[in-house]
Amino acid sequence: MHLVPAEHAHRHPIDEHRVCEAIEAIGEPEHVERWAARFDLLSDPGRLRMLLAIAACPQISVTDLAIAAGMNDTAVSQALRLLRVAGAVTARKDGRVMRYQISDPVISALLTQTGRSAEPTHA
């Protein structure tokens, strides 16, 4: 039980080795926070539609992205601001047009997997 935090040392586990393996798999709190922040970005259907569109069509413009995601330009601009601050996307100016692409490789991989598993499953 060498990995159990002191505040939980009084508890009696059923399988001590599983507790240590689980704690090791969870990892550092900062790592978990980064993952939670990424999933938070993906949790909004509008942002998820936008990210899937950007992943499929890098260098897409705001107007085209709004049309593809079924959103208005203002909502897309606000969401893109959040995604840029979070490091999920980057923008490139092309004349008067801003073009967006995914910049976080982990989010890119998650979106690729999401796109592949988008089909509903039947039990």
C-alpha positions as CSV (number, residue, x, y, z in Angstrom):
1,M,0.0,0.0,0.0
2,H,3.0,2.2,-0.6
3,L,1.1,4.5,-3.1
4,V,-1.9,5.2,-0.9
5,P,-2.1,8.8,0.3
6,A,-1.7,9.2,4.0
7,E,-5.3,10.5,4.4
8,H,-6.6,7.1,3.1
9,A,-4.1,4.8,4.9
10,H,-6.6,3.9,7.6
11,R,-8.9,2.2,5.0
12,H,-8.7,-1.5,4.5
13,P,-8.6,-2.6,0.8
14,I,-9.7,-5.9,-0.5
15,D,-6.8,-6.3,-3.0
16,E,-3.9,-4.1,-2.0
17,H,-2.0,-4.7,-5.2
18,R,-5.0,-3.5,-7.3
19,V,-5.2,-0.3,-5.2
20,C,-1.6,0.5,-6.0
21,E,-2.0,-0.4,-9.7
22,A,-5.1,1.8,-9.9
23,I,-3.3,4.7,-8.2
24,E,-0.4,4.4,-10.5
25,A,-2.7,4.3,-13.5
26,I,-4.4,7.5,-12.4
27,G,-1.1,9.3,-12.2
28,E,-0.4,12.9,-11.1
29,P,-3.3,15.2,-10.3
30,E,-2.0,17.8,-12.9
31,H,-2.2,15.1,-15.6
32,V,-5.7,14.3,-14.7
33,E,-6.7,18.0,-14.7
34,R,-5.2,18.4,-18.2
35,W,-7.3,15.4,-19.4
36,A,-10.4,16.7,-17.8
37,A,-9.9,20.1,-19.4
38,R,-9.6,18.4,-22.8
39,F,-12.8,16.5,-22.3
40,D,-14.5,19.7,-21.1
41,L,-13.7,21.2,-24.5
42,L,-15.3,18.2,-26.2
43,S,-18.3,18.1,-23.9
44,D,-20.2,20.9,-25.7
45,P,-22.0,19.6,-28.8
46,G,-21.4,22.8,-30.7
47,R,-17.6,22.8,-29.9
48,L,-17.5,19.1,-30.8
49,R,-19.1,19.7,-34.1
50,M,-16.7,22.5,-34.8
51,L,-13.6,20.5,-33.8
52,L,-14.8,17.5,-35.9
53,A,-15.2,19.9,-38.9
54,I,-11.8,21.5,-38.3
55,A,-10.1,18.1,-38.0
56,A,-11.7,16.9,-41.3
57,C,-11.1,20.2,-43.1
58,P,-7.9,22.0,-41.8
59,Q,-7.7,25.6,-42.8
60,I,-11.5,26.1,-42.7
61,S,-12.7,29.7,-42.4
62,V,-15.1,30.9,-39.7
63,T,-18.0,31.4,-42.1
64,D,-17.6,27.9,-43.6
65,L,-17.2,26.4,-40.2
66,A,-20.4,28.1,-39.0
67,I,-22.3,26.7,-41.9
68,A,-20.9,23.2,-41.4
69,A,-21.5,23.2,-37.7
70,G,-25.0,24.7,-38.0
71,M,-24.1,27.7,-35.9
72,N,-24.1,31.5,-36.3
73,D,-20.8,33.3,-36.9
74,T,-20.8,35.0,-33.5
75,A,-21.2,31.7,-31.6
76,V,-18.4,30.1,-33.7
77,S,-16.1,33.1,-33.1
78,Q,-16.7,32.9,-29.3
79,A,-16.1,29.1,-29.2
80,L,-13.0,29.5,-31.4
81,R,-11.6,32.1,-28.9
82,L,-12.0,29.5,-26.1
83,L,-10.5,26.8,-28.2
84,R,-7.5,29.0,-29.1
85,V,-6.9,30.0,-25.4
86,A,-7.0,26.3,-24.5
87,G,-4.5,25.4,-27.2
88,A,-6.8,23.2,-29.1
89,V,-6.8,25.1,-32.4
90,T,-4.6,27.7,-34.1
91,A,-5.5,30.4,-36.5
92,R,-3.7,31.6,-39.7
93,K,-4.6,34.8,-41.4
94,D,-5.2,34.4,-45.2
95,G,-5.8,37.9,-46.5
96,R,-8.9,39.0,-44.6
97,V,-9.9,35.4,-43.8
98,M,-8.9,33.5,-40.6
99,R,-8.4,29.8,-41.1
100,Y,-8.3,27.2,-38.3
101,Q,-6.7,23.9,-37.7
102,I,-6.3,21.6,-34.7
103,S,-3.1,22.2,-32.8
104,D,-3.4,19.7,-29.9
105,P,-2.3,16.3,-31.1
106,V,-4.2,14.5,-28.3
107,I,-7.5,16.2,-29.2
108,S,-6.7,15.4,-32.8
109,A,-6.4,11.7,-32.0
110,L,-9.5,11.8,-29.9
111,L,-11.5,13.4,-32.7
112,T,-10.2,10.8,-35.2
113,Q,-11.4,8.0,-32.8
114,T,-14.7,9.8,-32.3
115,G,-15.3,10.0,-36.0
116,R,-14.6,6.3,-36.4
117,S,-16.9,5.3,-33.5
118,A,-19.7,7.7,-34.3
119,E,-22.0,4.9,-35.5
120,P,-24.5,3.9,-32.9
121,T,-24.1,0.5,-31.3
122,H,-26.9,-1.9,-30.8
123,A,-27.0,-4.4,-27.9
